[in-house]
Amino acid sequence: MSRVIDITRDKDVERSEEEKANLIRAELLIQEATLQLLDVRFEATGRKARLEKIRRLKEALAVQKRCPVELWERIFELCCDPDSLLDTEADETPKHPLFILMRVCSLWRKVVLDAPKLWRSIRAHNDERGIALAARWLSRAGSIPRSLALVSSGGPLVAFQQLIGQHPFRSLDIKSFSTTENIEVIDFSQIPVESLLPLERLLLNFNHNNTDRTLLASLSLATHSLPNLRRLYVGRGVKMPQFHIPDPFTRWNHLRDLQLYCPLPVSECLSILRHSTSVETCSMCVAGTPFSLPHQANWVARRITLPNLVSLTLNFEHNSDVGDFVDLLTLPNLNSLTLGGDCRTRPFSFTQSTIEQLVERSRIRGLEEMRIHVPISSLHIGSMLQLLPFLRNLIVSRESVLDLETAWSIGAGKLGPRLRELGIHKTIEDLEIDKLLDMFESRERTCWETEDVSRIRHVSFWRSGVDVTVVTRT
C-alpha cells in the first residue's frame, strides 16, 4: 500500500517548488493506477479514500498553490485601495477588503497577516478598542513607515502619543474635536525623533464647539525638523505650530502642498511664501491689519516669486488689503487662483488693473481657473477672457460687467473658447434672458463646427445674494 506524501506540510525537507510538484504528480499517478485495480464490490471504502486522496493531490497541483508569496502580496495590494484605511470602527472593520481576503482560506489569511505593506495605513479612534486594534495592526508593518489617521471626539491624547512614538510614520492626520474650552493636543516633545524622521504628510485639525474663535490649540513640533515633509495642513482651530529650527520653510525643499487655514498676520504670510519656493499648491488665511501692510515700501521692493506654484487660494479676513497683497506676488506658472474670505478692503484698492498687472508681471499664459469672492471694482468679463484665453472656469461673486457684445462674442467662441463655467454677480434684468439663451445656443452650434471651442456647461448669476442658474449641461 502506497503512502500519500503531503508535500505542503512537510517542513523537515527543503525542496524547490518544481521538485514538490513532480513528487505530487508521481504520487497522483500511483493513486490513479491503484484506484483502477480496486474491486468496486469489495473495496468500496478503499475506493472512496483513494478518490479523496486524488482530490487533495490535484488541489496541491493547482496554480494558486504554487504561486510565490510575493506575488500574492502584490495581488492583494492591488485589491486594496491605497486610500482606503483600515478603520478601527466596529462597523467599518469587516467591510475592508483586507478582512474579506482573510476569510477566503487559511493560505490567504497567512499571506495577509505576514505582508507588512498591507498593514501600514490605519485610522484609529480615541477609545480603548480603537487604540488596541491600531497598536496590533501597526505592529505587523515591520520597519515600513506607516500612515496613521487619528480621530478623537474628546479626552486625553496620551495613548495616541505613545502609539506614534512606537513606530516610524510617513503620514499623520490628527483630527480632534473637544466639547470643552480645553483643547487636547499631541505633545510632540515626547515622541522620538526617529518616529517622525520619514514624515511626508502632517495634517493637524483641532476644533471645539465654543463660539469664541480666539480659542486656538497651541502646539510645538519640539525637536522635529521633518526634512522629508511634502504636505502640511493646519486647520482653523490650531495656531501656527512652533518649530525649533529658524525659517523651517527654507529647509523644507520637498514641500509641495501647503494648506494653512489658521489665521496668520500679513507679514507672516508673506514671510512663509517668500521661503516656500518649492510649493506647488498653497492655501492661506490672511488676517490683516487695517488697510495696510507692515513696512509697505520695503515689501514692495522685495516682491515674492513662486516659480513652482500652480494653485493659490487666499482667504482674507478683517481689513486685509487684497490689492496690496496681490501686488507683491509673481506667479509665472499659476494655473488656478482663488481670492475669498470675509474682508472689508479699502475702496478701489483691488481692481481689474491688479489682476492685469499680476498677469503681465508674471507672464501668466496658462491660467485656467479664477474665482474672486472679495470686493473688486468693475471687473469686465470680456477683458478678463481676452487677457486669459485659456480660462475654463471664471467665477466672480462681486459686481462685474457683462454687456451684450461680450455675450455674443462668447457665444461665437471668439472670447473664452475654452470656457466651461461662468458665474458672475450681475443684475439679471440688465441683460434680457432670451438674448442670453440665444448666446448659449450659438455657442452650442459653434462647438459642433470646430473642436477649438468647448461647450459651456454651467452659467449662474448672483442677484442680491440669490444664485440664479441660467443653464446647466452635462
Salt bridges, closest charged atoms under 4 A:
ASP6 OD2 - ARG9 NE 3.64
ASP6 OD2 - ARG56 NH2 3.20
ASP10 OD2 - ARG15 NH1 3.71
GLU18 OE2 - ARG25 NH1 3.88
ASP39 OD2 - ARG41 NH2 3.53
GLU52 OE2 - ARG55 NH2 2.45
GLU59 OE2 - ARG55 NH1 2.52
GLU77 OE1 - ARG74 NH1 3.35
ASP87 OD2 - ARG123 NH1 3.34
ASP87 OD1 - HIS125 NE2 2.94
GLU89 OE2 - HIS125 ND1 3.57
ASP114 OD2 - LYS110 NZ 3.00
ASP173 OD2 - LYS175 NZ 2.78
ASP257 OD2 - ARG231 NE 3.00
GLU280 OE2 - ARG256 NE 3.68
GLU317 OE2 - ARG213 NH2 3.30
GLU317 OE2 - ARG236 NH1 2.97
GLU317 OE1 - HIS318 NE2 3.71
ASP321 OD2 - ARG346 NH2 2.74
ASP324 OD2 - ARG346 NH2 3.30
GLU368 OE1 - ARG392 NE 3.58
GLU369 OE1 - ARG371 NH1 2.98
GLU399 OE1 - HIS425 ND1 2.90
ASP403 OD2 - HIS380 NE2 3.45
GLU429 OE2 - ARG463 NH1 2.95
GLU432 OE2 - LYS435 NZ 3.86
GLU444 OE2 - ARG455 NE 2.87
GLU444 OE1 - ARG473 NE 3.41
